């Protein structure tokens, strides 16, 4: 292969089936000697794969008839777009220890909690529910909580 880049195509798939499809495509590409050079699954799976191949017909032929594949999106995907999905910007953390937050995800949606630990690198906060009779620590993503009251405010 020359030093120039091959086009990257986006394939729409059923969510949570990405790795099964990749294993099937790997076997199909190896046995059929198809010119596909890379298959990328984003870390936050949301129903897409990125496939680097020689052309759109080659990628279409590789995914044809594979269960859980919805289709190949027309056009070439920018490498910058792929990198943005692979390395999303980290959310700015304005939450500190002892802040009061509201949970915005899962079955505890709407519950209030106090922050006991913040991991800024991983984007995780540990909270204890205020409504609970006993302290029950929960680890949540920062995106799953909303700041209600800072620690020093009344």
RAGIUR-V908062 format. One record per pair of residues at least 12 apart in sequence whose ideal C-beta (glycine too) atoms are under 10 Angstrom apart, sorted by the first residue. I is the first residue (numbers start at 1). J is the second residue. D is the distance in Angstrom with one decimal. If there is no record, write none. Layout:
# RAGIUR-V908062
i | j | d
I | J | D
I | J | D
This chain:
# RAGIUR-V908062
i | j | d
1 | 35 | 8.7
1 | 37 | 7.1
1 | 54 | 9.4
5 | 37 | 9.8
5 | 52 | 8.1
5 | 79 | 7.0
6 | 35 | 8.2
6 | 36 | 8.9
6 | 37 | 5.8
6 | 38 | 8.4
6 | 51 | 9.8
6 | 52 | 5.1
6 | 53 | 6.4
6 | 54 | 6.2
6 | 55 | 8.7
6 | 58 | 9.7
6 | 76 | 9.7
7 | 51 | 9.4
7 | 52 | 7.3
7 | 53 | 7.2
7 | 54 | 8.0
7 | 55 | 7.2
7 | 56 | 7.8
7 | 58 | 9.9
7 | 59 | 8.7
7 | 75 | 9.2
7 | 76 | 4.3
7 | 77 | 7.9
7 | 79 | 9.6
8 | 37 | 9.7
8 | 38 | 8.1
8 | 40 | 8.2
8 | 50 | 5.4
8 | 51 | 7.1
8 | 52 | 5.0
8 | 53 | 8.3
8 | 59 | 9.5
8 | 76 | 6.6
8 | 77 | 4.6
8 | 78 | 7.9
8 | 79 | 6.3
8 | 81 | 8.6
8 | 82 | 5.9
9 | 36 | 9.6
9 | 49 | 9.0
9 | 50 | 7.3
9 | 51 | 5.2
9 | 52 | 7.9
9 | 53 | 6.5
9 | 55 | 9.0
9 | 56 | 6.3
9 | 58 | 9.2
9 | 59 | 4.7
9 | 60 | 8.6
9 | 62 | 9.9
9 | 63 | 9.4
9 | 72 | 5.8
9 | 73 | 7.0
9 | 74 | 8.9
9 | 75 | 8.1
9 | 76 | 6.7
9 | 77 | 6.2
10 | 48 | 5.6
10 | 49 | 7.4
10 | 50 | 6.0
10 | 51 | 8.0
10 | 59 | 9.6
10 | 71 | 9.9
10 | 72 | 7.5
10 | 73 | 4.4
10 | 74 | 9.4
10 | 75 | 8.4
10 | 76 | 9.1
10 | 77 | 4.8
10 | 81 | 8.5
10 | 82 | 8.6
10 | 85 | 9.6
11 | 25 | 8.9
11 | 39 | 8.8
11 | 47 | 9.6
11 | 48 | 6.7
11 | 49 | 4.5
11 | 50 | 7.6
11 | 51 | 5.7
11 | 59 | 7.1
11 | 60 | 9.3
11 | 62 | 9.0
11 | 63 | 5.8
11 | 66 | 9.3
11 | 69 | 6.4
11 | 70 | 8.0
11 | 71 | 7.4
11 | 72 | 5.3
11 | 73 | 7.2
11 | 77 | 9.9
12 | 47 | 6.3
12 | 48 | 6.0
12 | 49 | 8.4
12 | 63 | 9.8
12 | 69 | 7.6
12 | 70 | 4.1
12 | 71 | 5.5
12 | 72 | 7.7
12 | 73 | 6.2
13 | 41 | 9.4
13 | 45 | 9.2
13 | 46 | 9.9
13 | 47 | 5.7
13 | 48 | 6.7
13 | 49 | 5.9
13 | 63 | 8.7
13 | 66 | 8.6
13 | 67 | 9.8
13 | 68 | 5.6
13 | 69 | 5.4
13 | 70 | 6.1
13 | 71 | 9.1
14 | 47 | 6.6
14 | 67 | 8.6
14 | 68 | 4.2
14 | 69 | 8.0
14 | 70 | 6.9
15 | 45 | 6.4
15 | 46 | 6.4
15 | 47 | 4.1
15 | 48 | 9.1
15 | 68 | 9.3
16 | 45 | 6.4
16 | 46 | 9.7
16 | 47 | 8.3
16 | 68 | 9.2
17 | 45 | 8.9
17 | 47 | 8.5
17 | 66 | 9.9
17 | 67 | 8.2
17 | 68 | 4.1
17 | 69 | 8.8
18 | 39 | 9.5
18 | 40 | 9.9
18 | 41 | 4.6
18 | 42 | 8.2
18 | 45 | 5.2
18 | 46 | 9.1
18 | 47 | 7.7
18 | 48 | 8.0
18 | 49 | 6.0
18 | 68 | 8.7
19 | 41 | 6.5
19 | 45 | 8.3
19 | 49 | 9.9
20 | 66 | 9.4
20 | 67 | 8.3
20 | 68 | 6.9
21 | 39 | 8.7
21 | 41 | 8.7
21 | 49 | 6.7
21 | 63 | 8.0
21 | 66 | 6.1
21 | 67 | 8.0
21 | 68 | 5.7
21 | 69 | 6.2
22 | 39 | 5.4
22 | 40 | 9.1
22 | 41 | 6.0
22 | 49 | 6.9
22 | 51 | 9.6
23 | 39 | 9.9
24 | 62 | 9.8
24 | 63 | 9.2
24 | 66 | 5.6
24 | 67 | 7.9
24 | 68 | 9.0
24 | 69 | 9.1
25 | 39 | 5.9
25 | 49 | 8.1
25 | 51 | 7.7
25 | 59 | 9.7
25 | 62 | 5.9
25 | 63 | 6.8
25 | 66 | 6.8
25 | 69 | 8.8
26 | 39 | 7.1
28 | 61 | 9.2
28 | 62 | 6.0
28 | 63 | 8.6
28 | 64 | 9.4
28 | 65 | 9.4
28 | 66 | 7.5
29 | 51 | 9.4
29 | 53 | 8.9
29 | 58 | 9.5
29 | 62 | 6.0
32 | 58 | 10.0
32 | 61 | 8.1
32 | 62 | 7.7
34 | 53 | 7.4
34 | 54 | 8.3
34 | 58 | 5.8
34 | 59 | 8.7
34 | 61 | 6.8
34 | 62 | 5.3
35 | 52 | 9.9
35 | 53 | 6.3
35 | 54 | 4.0
35 | 55 | 8.2
35 | 58 | 5.7
35 | 59 | 9.7
35 | 62 | 9.6
36 | 51 | 6.1
36 | 52 | 7.0
36 | 53 | 4.3
36 | 54 | 7.6
36 | 58 | 6.6
36 | 59 | 6.8
36 | 61 | 9.6
36 | 62 | 5.7
36 | 63 | 9.8
37 | 51 | 8.8
37 | 52 | 4.8
37 | 53 | 6.7
37 | 54 | 8.2
38 | 50 | 7.8
38 | 51 | 7.2
38 | 52 | 4.0
38 | 53 | 8.4
39 | 51 | 5.3
39 | 52 | 7.7
39 | 53 | 9.1
39 | 59 | 9.9
39 | 62 | 9.1
40 | 52 | 7.7
40 | 82 | 6.8
40 | 85 | 8.8
40 | 86 | 7.2
41 | 86 | 9.7
42 | 82 | 8.5
42 | 85 | 4.9
42 | 86 | 6.2
42 | 88 | 9.1
43 | 85 | 8.7
43 | 86 | 7.1
43 | 87 | 9.1
43 | 88 | 8.8
44 | 85 | 8.0
44 | 86 | 9.5
44 | 88 | 7.4
46 | 85 | 8.7
47 | 68 | 9.7
47 | 70 | 7.9
48 | 70 | 9.5
48 | 73 | 8.4
48 | 77 | 9.4
48 | 82 | 10.0
48 | 85 | 7.9
49 | 63 | 8.7
49 | 69 | 8.6
49 | 72 | 9.7
50 | 77 | 6.4
50 | 79 | 9.5
50 | 81 | 8.9
50 | 82 | 5.2
50 | 85 | 7.9
50 | 86 | 8.7
51 | 63 | 7.8
51 | 72 | 8.1
51 | 77 | 9.3
52 | 77 | 9.5
52 | 79 | 9.4
52 | 82 | 9.1
53 | 72 | 9.9
55 | 76 | 9.9
56 | 72 | 6.8
56 | 73 | 9.8
56 | 74 | 7.5
56 | 75 | 8.5
56 | 76 | 8.2
57 | 72 | 9.7
59 | 72 | 5.6
60 | 72 | 5.3
90 | 120 | 8.3
90 | 121 | 8.6
90 | 122 | 9.6
90 | 123 | 6.3
90 | 142 | 9.0
91 | 120 | 9.9
91 | 123 | 6.4
91 | 141 | 8.9
91 | 142 | 5.6
91 | 143 | 6.1
92 | 120 | 9.8
92 | 142 | 9.2
93 | 118 | 6.7
93 | 119 | 9.4
93 | 120 | 5.1
93 | 121 | 10.0
93 | 123 | 7.5
93 | 125 | 8.6
93 | 142 | 6.0
94 | 142 | 9.3
94 | 147 | 6.3
94 | 150 | 8.7
95 | 115 | 5.9
95 | 118 | 6.0
95 | 120 | 9.4
95 | 125 | 6.0
95 | 127 | 9.6
95 | 142 | 6.5
95 | 145 | 6.9
95 | 146 | 9.3
95 | 147 | 5.7
95 | 150 | 9.1
95 | 151 | 9.9
96 | 115 | 6.9
96 | 118 | 6.4
96 | 125 | 9.6
96 | 147 | 9.4
96 | 150 | 7.5
96 | 151 | 6.3
96 | 152 | 9.6
97 | 114 | 8.9
97 | 115 | 5.6
97 | 116 | 6.5
97 | 117 | 6.8
97 | 118 | 6.2
97 | 125 | 9.2
97 | 126 | 9.4
97 | 151 | 7.2
98 | 114 | 6.4
98 | 115 | 6.5
98 | 116 | 8.0
98 | 149 | 9.9
98 | 150 | 8.7
98 | 151 | 3.8
98 | 152 | 8.7
99 | 113 | 9.6
99 | 114 | 7.4
99 | 115 | 4.8
99 | 118 | 8.8
99 | 125 | 8.9
99 | 127 | 9.4
99 | 145 | 9.2
99 | 147 | 6.1
99 | 148 | 7.9
99 | 149 | 6.8
99 | 150 | 5.6
99 | 151 | 5.3
99 | 152 | 9.5
99 | 153 | 9.2
100 | 112 | 6.2
100 | 113 | 7.4
100 | 114 | 5.8
100 | 115 | 7.8
100 | 127 | 9.4
100 | 130 | 7.4
100 | 147 | 7.9
100 | 148 | 4.8
100 | 149 | 4.2
100 | 150 | 8.1
100 | 151 | 8.0
100 | 153 | 9.0
101 | 113 | 5.6
101 | 114 | 7.7
101 | 115 | 6.0
101 | 125 | 7.4
101 | 127 | 6.3
101 | 130 | 9.8
101 | 140 | 8.7
101 | 142 | 9.5
101 | 144 | 9.4
101 | 145 | 4.2
101 | 146 | 6.2
101 | 147 | 5.7
101 | 148 | 5.8
101 | 149 | 8.5
102 | 145 | 6.8
102 | 146 | 4.8
102 | 147 | 8.1
102 | 148 | 5.1
102 | 149 | 9.7
103 | 127 | 7.5
103 | 129 | 8.4
103 | 138 | 8.1
103 | 140 | 6.8
103 | 144 | 6.6
103 | 145 | 5.8
103 | 146 | 8.1
104 | 140 | 9.2
104 | 143 | 8.1
104 | 144 | 5.8
104 | 145 | 6.4
104 | 146 | 5.3
105 | 140 | 7.3
105 | 141 | 7.9
105 | 143 | 8.1
105 | 144 | 4.0
105 | 145 | 8.2
106 | 138 | 9.1
106 | 140 | 8.3
106 | 144 | 7.4
108 | 127 | 9.5
108 | 129 | 7.3
108 | 131 | 9.4
108 | 136 | 10.0
108 | 138 | 7.6
108 | 140 | 8.9
108 | 144 | 9.5
109 | 144 | 9.2
111 | 127 | 9.2
111 | 129 | 5.8
111 | 130 | 7.8
111 | 131 | 6.1
111 | 132 | 8.7
111 | 138 | 9.5
112 | 127 | 9.2
112 | 129 | 7.5
112 | 130 | 4.8
112 | 131 | 6.9
112 | 145 | 10.0
112 | 148 | 6.5
112 | 149 | 9.1
113 | 125 | 8.9
113 | 126 | 9.5
113 | 127 | 3.7
113 | 128 | 6.0
113 | 129 | 5.0
113 | 130 | 6.0
113 | 131 | 8.6
113 | 132 | 8.8
113 | 136 | 9.4
113 | 137 | 9.5
113 | 138 | 7.2
113 | 140 | 8.5
113 | 145 | 7.4
113 | 148 | 9.3
114 | 127 | 6.4
114 | 128 | 5.5
114 | 129 | 8.3
114 | 130 | 6.1
114 | 135 | 9.5
114 | 149 | 9.7
114 | 151 | 8.9
115 | 127 | 5.5
115 | 128 | 8.4
115 | 140 | 9.7
115 | 145 | 7.9
115 | 147 | 9.1
115 | 151 | 8.4
116 | 128 | 5.7
116 | 135 | 8.7
116 | 137 | 6.6
116 | 138 | 9.8
117 | 137 | 8.2
117 | 139 | 8.4
118 | 142 | 8.1
119 | 139 | 8.7
119 | 142 | 9.0
120 | 142 | 8.6
122 | 139 | 9.5
122 | 141 | 8.8
122 | 142 | 9.1
123 | 140 | 9.8
123 | 141 | 5.9
123 | 142 | 4.8
123 | 143 | 7.4
123 | 144 | 9.9
124 | 139 | 5.6
124 | 140 | 7.0
124 | 141 | 6.2
124 | 142 | 7.0
124 | 144 | 9.6
125 | 138 | 8.9
125 | 139 | 7.5
125 | 140 | 5.8
125 | 141 | 7.8
125 | 142 | 5.8
125 | 144 | 8.5
125 | 145 | 6.0
126 | 138 | 7.0
126 | 139 | 5.3
126 | 140 | 7.9
127 | 139 | 8.2
127 | 140 | 6.3
127 | 144 | 9.7
127 | 145 | 6.9
